[in-house]
Amino acid sequence: MSKKKRAPTPPKKSNNTMIYAGIALLVIIAAAAYISLNRPTEFLIDAYSFEDQIPAQSTGAYSSLDVNSSEQGKVKIVEFMKFDCSHCYNLNKEMPQILKNYGDRVEIIYVPLSFKGQSIKSIEAYLIAKEMGKGKEMRYALFSAKFESNRDVMGSMSVLKEVAASIGLGPDFNSKLESGYAEKAALKNNAYAGMYMINGTPTVLINGKEVNVPDINATISSILN
């Protein structure tokens, strides 16, 4: 009778190989931790935190976006918007007058977003510019580039860099945009829009309640008076 042949024994990994693998894993973990610590968090977001996966809600669909009890007598406007939305473009031109009319009694929070299948780069560009002290300028420049020059501000890196350059932002902005520096914050804008079932833009909330754009001034006035 012929003896059964045994399957060949796989070669044992040397201790050195296992040590090198362990070191490589530690390097990867350390690098990930460094990137996480150096990614923007609170300073890239607007007045309420996108860091919480589920915002605290009491009653009503948008109750967590209402003013705090310590802010009574103030008006908080939250606008979910897109930089390729013509209605958002028109509203953006009206907002300065609202601020002029009501002064520091009104706070406007802009939440740029993108819909399914669209790039998030326009959101990132706005958030990076905002961190660098140029949020207002970037918002106007992006709308202008889209609706006055018909440029692709939603996904074209070259266009976004050129728009940034037009408001005085340069290599530092470009580096952050290329590296995905604001990607986490941008994705959370979209996550919140999904959580609140924002299906169209602009969606405007005043003290936690959705209002039609033509009713913004009347709503603010009724709250303050």
N, C-alpha and C positions, 0 to 999 in steps of 0.2 A: 504493500500500500504506500502511495506517495503521501508525504506529509503536507499538510496545509501550509501554504505560505502566509507568513504574517505580514500585515500591512506595515510599510516602513514607518519607523518612529520619526515624527517631525523633529527637526533640530531644535534644541533648547535655545531660548533667547539668552544671550549673555547678560551678565549683570550690568555691563556698561551700556548695552542697548536700552535696558529698562530705566537706567538712571537718566540717560539722555531724553527718553520719552517723558519721564517725570518732570525734568527741567523745562522741556518744551511746553508742557501743559501749564506749568506755573507761569511761564512767560505770557502765554495766551490769556490766562486769567487776569494777570496783572495789567496787561494792555487793555483788556475789556473794562476793568475797573477804572483805569485812567481815563478812557474815552467817556465812560458814563459820568465821571465826576466833572469832566470838562465840557459836557454837553449843556446847552442852556436849559434851565428849568423855569424857575419862577420869574426871572427877569425878562424872559421872552414872552410871557403870557400877559393877558390883560387883567382886569381887576379881580376876576374870580379865577380860581385855580383849575387848570386842566390836568393837574397831577392826580386828582382823585378819579378813579375809574367810574365810580357812581356818585354823583353829587347828592348831598343830603336834600331830601325833598319832604315837604310837609303836605300841603294840599294844592292841587292845581298843577298842570303840566309844566309850568315854568317857575314854580314857586321858589326854587333855589336861586333863581336869577333876580329875585326881588331885592329891594334895599334892605339893609340891616336895620334892626330896631333903633340903633344909635344914629341912623341917618334919616330919621323921619323928617319930612319937610323938604326932602331932596328928590330928584328924579333921576333914575338910572335907565338910560337907553342902551339896549344891546341890539346891535345890528349884525345879523348873519348876512354876509355879502360875498360876491364873486367879482373878480376883476374883469371878467368878460360879460358882465351883466349890465345892459344898457340902463335899466331902471336903477341899479346901484350907482351907476355913474351920475345919473340925474340927481339922485338923493344926496350923493356926496357933495354936490355943488350947493345944496340947500342947508346942510348941517351947520356951516359956519354962522349963518344967520340965526339959527336956533340957539347956538351958544351965545351969540351977541345979545339976543333978546332976554335970555334968562341967567346969564353969567354962571357963577360957580354953584348955582342951585341945580344945575344939570350936568350929569356925567355921561359921556358917550363912549361906549365900548365897541370897538370894531372887531368882528370875528370873521376874517376871510376864510373861505373854504373852497373845496372843489368837489364836483360830483363824480360818481363812479366812472372810471375810465380816463379821468383827467389827471394830469400831472399835479403834484403838490408844490412845484417849484415856485409858483407865484406867492403861495402862502409863506414858504420859507424866506423868500426875498423880502417880503413885508416885515416878517418878524425879526430878521437880522437887521434890517434898516431901523426898525423900532428900537432894538437894543442899542444901536449906534447913534440914537438920538435923532433919527430922520424918518420916523414912522409916518408923520403927516405928509412930508414931502414925497415919500415913496408912494403913498396911497394916491396922491394926485398925479404923480408922474406915470404910474401904471395905468390909471384910467385914461390919461391923456394919450399915452402911447397906443392903447387899444382903440379908442373911439375917435381920436383925431388923426392918427397916423396908420390905423389898421395893422398894428404889429402884433405878433404872437407873444403876449405876455404870460400866457398860461404855462408854456412848456419850453420855450426857446431860451437856453442858457445865454446865448450871445445877446439876445434882446434884453434880458433881465440885467445883464452886466452893463449894457449901454444905458439903460434907464437909470441904473444906480450911478453910473458915471455922471449923468446929467444933473444929479443932485449932490455931487461932490463925494461920492463913495468910490473907493478904488480897490487896490489889491487885497486889503484885509477882507472887504465884503466878498470879493470874488473867491477868495480861498475858502471862506465859510460856506458860501453857496455850493461850491464844487464838492466840499467834503461831507455834505449832509448834516452840517452843524445844527440846523434848526429842524431837522426831519421829525424828530420825536414830538416837538411842540406842534408842528404842522399837522401831523397825523391825529393829534388829540383835538385840534379844532374840528376835524372831520368826524371824529368819534362823538364829540358832543353834538354836532349837527345831527348825526344819526340817532343819538339817544333822544333828542327832542323832536325827532321826525321832521326836520326841516327839509321840505320838498321843493321849495322855490326861494328865490332871492329877489329883492331884499326881504328878509323876515325881520320885522322890528318888534322888539319887546320893550314895553315901558313899565317899570316896576313889576316885572314878572308876568305881564299880560300882553298878549299879541295884539297889535293895533294895525289898522290899515295906514299906509303912508300918508294919504290926504288928511288923516285924523291926528297926526302927530302933535301939531301945535295946539289943537283944542284939548287933547288929552293932557298934555303938560300943564296947560293953563288951569284945567279943572282940578288937577292934583295940587298945584301950588296955591290956588285960591280957595 
